[in-house]
Amino acid sequence: MSYFDELKRTMEWAAQQPKTFFLGQTVAGPGTFMYQTLRDLPAEKTLEMPVNESFQMQFTIGLALAGYIPISVYPRQNFLLLATSDMVNMLDKIPAISSNGVVPKIIIRTASGPDSPVHPGHQHVGNYADAFRKMFTWIDVVELEEPGQIFPAYQHALVRSDNKATLLIEHGNYYNQKS
């Protein structure tokens, strides 16, 4: 299967899992390359968010504390940087602050944006995976390089017994290139 097909299949599988809920920019309507992998999800499993990345992460944490397994979609890592304070100072520290009494299972889906066929500008194509790994102690950071990694990574993130949060990083250029 292609990278895109595997992402679409995996998103549809994830939407069928109990307690999952997708939120973010272009989750419920078109606007970025990621939307095509989400277009066939049930409307009741999606919530379109305003362009306010920090608020989205705070809302995501709230959903997890309420018992959902949120899949929070940030189409570009460059924009996820605006939610990094919430990830580093809140989400990553909740287990330590609560003596592991609260361990919110969250999936954060993001990508380095595609730079082809048209380069969208340098503020859309960054890859900060290594920086995220250095900042987090509890959040797992997983880069999805090959189609065969996609489903197992999401499955692990959803069923893991330690309830860790997982940041899954896609590469927009692979949507049309990798098979």
C-alpha beads as a LAMMPS data file, in Angstrom:
LAMMPS data file: protein, C-alpha beads

179 atoms
178 bonds

1 atom types
1 bond types

-500.0 500.0 xlo xhi
-500.0 500.0 ylo yhi
-500.0 500.0 zlo zhi

Masses

1 110.0

Atoms # bond

1 1 1 0.000 0.000 0.000
2 1 1 1.098 3.574 -0.575
3 1 1 1.923 5.955 2.279
4 1 1 -1.314 7.883 1.633
5 1 1 -3.477 4.741 1.371
6 1 1 -2.029 3.382 4.596
7 1 1 -2.716 6.651 6.408
8 1 1 -6.301 6.748 5.144
9 1 1 -6.914 3.121 6.103
10 1 1 -5.377 3.688 9.523
11 1 1 -7.453 6.823 10.209
12 1 1 -10.639 4.955 9.299
13 1 1 -9.620 2.090 11.614
14 1 1 -8.791 4.514 14.436
15 1 1 -12.185 6.196 14.066
16 1 1 -13.862 2.834 14.732
17 1 1 -12.091 2.424 18.067
18 1 1 -14.001 3.252 21.237
19 1 1 -13.295 6.641 22.789
20 1 1 -11.298 8.046 19.844
21 1 1 -12.090 11.560 18.714
22 1 1 -10.338 13.572 15.987
23 1 1 -9.865 17.299 16.347
24 1 1 -7.797 19.923 14.619
25 1 1 -7.485 22.052 11.536
26 1 1 -8.973 20.577 8.352
27 1 1 -10.256 17.531 10.218
28 1 1 -13.894 18.049 9.306
29 1 1 -13.375 19.946 6.065
30 1 1 -10.808 20.396 3.292
31 1 1 -7.852 22.722 3.466
32 1 1 -4.620 20.733 3.790
33 1 1 -3.104 17.572 2.338
34 1 1 -4.000 15.669 5.536
35 1 1 -7.741 16.152 5.071
36 1 1 -7.887 13.565 2.301
37 1 1 -6.913 10.880 4.848
38 1 1 -9.790 11.992 7.116
39 1 1 -12.525 12.812 4.600
40 1 1 -14.517 9.606 5.149
41 1 1 -14.568 9.660 8.957
42 1 1 -17.953 9.858 10.672
43 1 1 -18.859 13.490 11.378
44 1 1 -19.587 12.671 15.032
45 1 1 -15.950 11.609 15.465
46 1 1 -14.478 14.924 14.254
47 1 1 -14.295 18.504 15.454
48 1 1 -12.902 21.308 13.338
49 1 1 -10.804 23.656 15.467
50 1 1 -9.967 27.309 14.930
51 1 1 -6.410 28.289 14.081
52 1 1 -5.333 28.500 17.717
53 1 1 -2.803 25.750 18.287
54 1 1 -2.265 26.312 22.006
55 1 1 -6.003 26.236 22.704
56 1 1 -6.284 23.062 20.615
57 1 1 -3.676 21.303 22.769
58 1 1 -5.365 22.452 25.960
59 1 1 -8.713 21.226 24.607
60 1 1 -7.032 17.932 23.659
61 1 1 -5.732 17.468 27.199
62 1 1 -9.213 18.205 28.531
63 1 1 -10.757 15.567 26.273
64 1 1 -8.227 13.006 27.517
65 1 1 -8.954 13.892 31.136
66 1 1 -12.654 13.381 30.355
67 1 1 -11.976 9.819 29.146
68 1 1 -11.604 10.253 25.391
69 1 1 -8.596 9.228 23.336
70 1 1 -8.100 12.388 21.299
71 1 1 -6.249 12.341 18.010
72 1 1 -5.185 15.955 17.710
73 1 1 -4.217 16.910 14.168
74 1 1 -1.700 19.656 13.402
75 1 1 -1.071 19.651 9.633
76 1 1 2.404 21.181 10.001
77 1 1 5.084 20.757 12.669
78 1 1 5.821 24.468 12.267
79 1 1 2.359 25.202 13.666
80 1 1 2.625 22.545 16.368
81 1 1 5.465 24.672 17.747
82 1 1 2.759 27.086 18.934
83 1 1 1.406 24.317 21.190
84 1 1 4.813 23.160 22.392
85 1 1 4.633 25.012 25.702
86 1 1 1.385 23.179 26.506
87 1 1 2.974 19.873 25.510
88 1 1 6.221 20.415 27.469
89 1 1 4.816 22.122 30.566
90 1 1 1.439 20.402 30.861
91 1 1 0.943 17.172 28.908
92 1 1 4.479 15.867 29.422
93 1 1 4.408 16.694 33.162
94 1 1 0.901 15.509 34.168
95 1 1 2.105 11.994 35.116
96 1 1 4.933 13.393 37.281
97 1 1 2.729 16.024 38.896
98 1 1 0.055 13.412 39.719
99 1 1 2.520 10.674 40.834
100 1 1 1.292 8.685 37.796
101 1 1 -2.295 8.970 39.002
102 1 1 -3.266 10.746 35.789
103 1 1 -1.775 9.514 32.519
104 1 1 -3.773 10.949 29.608
105 1 1 -3.522 8.857 26.454
106 1 1 -3.318 11.315 23.560
107 1 1 -2.226 10.954 19.952
108 1 1 -0.809 14.040 18.283
109 1 1 -0.685 13.754 14.502
110 1 1 1.522 16.152 12.595
111 1 1 3.700 16.335 9.501
112 1 1 6.537 18.070 7.828
113 1 1 4.677 19.668 4.964
114 1 1 5.247 18.695 1.349
115 1 1 7.588 20.941 -0.634
116 1 1 6.484 19.592 -3.988
117 1 1 4.901 20.168 -6.505
118 1 1 4.889 23.734 -5.092
119 1 1 7.083 24.853 -2.204
120 1 1 4.677 26.391 0.358
121 1 1 7.338 28.440 2.145
122 1 1 9.870 27.560 4.791
123 1 1 7.359 28.083 7.605
124 1 1 5.456 24.990 6.369
125 1 1 8.099 22.294 5.851
126 1 1 10.080 22.032 9.107
127 1 1 10.907 18.757 10.824
128 1 1 11.459 19.173 14.567
129 1 1 11.365 15.507 15.580
130 1 1 14.788 15.587 17.231
131 1 1 13.958 18.758 19.168
132 1 1 10.676 17.247 20.382
133 1 1 12.509 14.114 21.535
134 1 1 14.888 16.248 23.572
135 1 1 12.084 18.239 25.217
136 1 1 9.800 15.381 26.262
137 1 1 10.315 12.849 29.015
138 1 1 6.943 11.098 28.807
139 1 1 5.585 11.754 25.304
140 1 1 6.823 9.269 22.690
141 1 1 7.930 10.746 19.360
142 1 1 7.593 8.456 16.341
143 1 1 8.514 9.392 12.774
144 1 1 6.633 7.506 10.083
145 1 1 9.154 6.936 7.308
146 1 1 7.601 3.940 5.544
147 1 1 4.003 2.897 4.798
148 1 1 4.480 -0.306 6.799
149 1 1 5.167 1.688 9.978
150 1 1 1.905 3.623 9.953
151 1 1 -0.722 1.156 11.143
152 1 1 1.487 -0.515 13.799
153 1 1 2.455 2.899 15.214
154 1 1 -1.143 4.065 15.531
155 1 1 -2.282 0.700 16.856
156 1 1 0.433 0.787 19.523
157 1 1 -0.465 4.374 20.447
158 1 1 -4.117 3.405 20.885
159 1 1 -3.726 0.145 22.804
160 1 1 -0.570 0.790 24.836
161 1 1 -1.095 -0.151 28.463
162 1 1 1.167 2.606 29.837
163 1 1 -1.231 5.261 28.400
164 1 1 1.656 7.412 27.200
165 1 1 0.929 10.211 24.796
166 1 1 2.358 9.704 21.317
167 1 1 3.475 12.292 18.775
168 1 1 3.306 10.717 15.310
169 1 1 5.165 12.612 12.611
170 1 1 4.367 12.104 8.935
171 1 1 6.205 13.434 5.927
172 1 1 3.998 15.235 3.442
173 1 1 6.323 14.499 0.534
174 1 1 5.697 10.769 1.010
175 1 1 1.938 11.044 0.397
176 1 1 2.465 10.747 -3.350
177 1 1 5.956 9.229 -3.442
178 1 1 6.179 6.185 -1.173
179 1 1 4.627 2.827 -1.955

Bonds

1 1 1 2
2 1 2 3
3 1 3 4
4 1 4 5
5 1 5 6
6 1 6 7
7 1 7 8
8 1 8 9
9 1 9 10
10 1 10 11
11 1 11 12
12 1 12 13
13 1 13 14
14 1 14 15
15 1 15 16
16 1 16 17
17 1 17 18
18 1 18 19
19 1 19 20
20 1 20 21
21 1 21 22
22 1 22 23
23 1 23 24
24 1 24 25
25 1 25 26
26 1 26 27
27 1 27 28
28 1 28 29
29 1 29 30
30 1 30 31
31 1 31 32
32 1 32 33
33 1 33 34
34 1 34 35
35 1 35 36
36 1 36 37
37 1 37 38
38 1 38 39
39 1 39 40
40 1 40 41
41 1 41 42
42 1 42 43
43 1 43 44
44 1 44 45
45 1 45 46
46 1 46 47
47 1 47 48
48 1 48 49
49 1 49 50
50 1 50 51
51 1 51 52
52 1 52 53
53 1 53 54
54 1 54 55
55 1 55 56
56 1 56 57
57 1 57 58
58 1 58 59
59 1 59 60
60 1 60 61
61 1 61 62
62 1 62 63
63 1 63 64
64 1 64 65
65 1 65 66
66 1 66 67
67 1 67 68
68 1 68 69
69 1 69 70
70 1 70 71
71 1 71 72
72 1 72 73
73 1 73 74
74 1 74 75
75 1 75 76
76 1 76 77
77 1 77 78
78 1 78 79
79 1 79 80
80 1 80 81
81 1 81 82
82 1 82 83
83 1 83 84
84 1 84 85
85 1 85 86
86 1 86 87
87 1 87 88
88 1 88 89
89 1 89 90
90 1 90 91
91 1 91 92
92 1 92 93
93 1 93 94
94 1 94 95
95 1 95 96
96 1 96 97
97 1 97 98
98 1 98 99
99 1 99 100
100 1 100 101
101 1 101 102
102 1 102 103
103 1 103 104
104 1 104 105
105 1 105 106
106 1 106 107
107 1 107 108
108 1 108 109
109 1 109 110
110 1 110 111
111 1 111 112
112 1 112 113
113 1 113 114
114 1 114 115
115 1 115 116
116 1 116 117
117 1 117 118
118 1 118 119
119 1 119 120
120 1 120 121
121 1 121 122
122 1 122 123
123 1 123 124
124 1 124 125
125 1 125 126
126 1 126 127
127 1 127 128
128 1 128 129
129 1 129 130
130 1 130 131
131 1 131 132
132 1 132 133
133 1 133 134
134 1 134 135
135 1 135 136
136 1 136 137
137 1 137 138
138 1 138 139
139 1 139 140
140 1 140 141
141 1 141 142
142 1 142 143
143 1 143 144
144 1 144 145
145 1 145 146
146 1 146 147
147 1 147 148
148 1 148 149
149 1 149 150
150 1 150 151
151 1 151 152
152 1 152 153
153 1 153 154
154 1 154 155
155 1 155 156
156 1 156 157
157 1 157 158
158 1 158 159
159 1 159 160
160 1 160 161
161 1 161 162
162 1 162 163
163 1 163 164
164 1 164 165
165 1 165 166
166 1 166 167
167 1 167 168
168 1 168 169
169 1 169 170
170 1 170 171
171 1 171 172
172 1 172 173
173 1 173 174
174 1 174 175
175 1 175 176
176 1 176 177
177 1 177 178
178 1 178 179
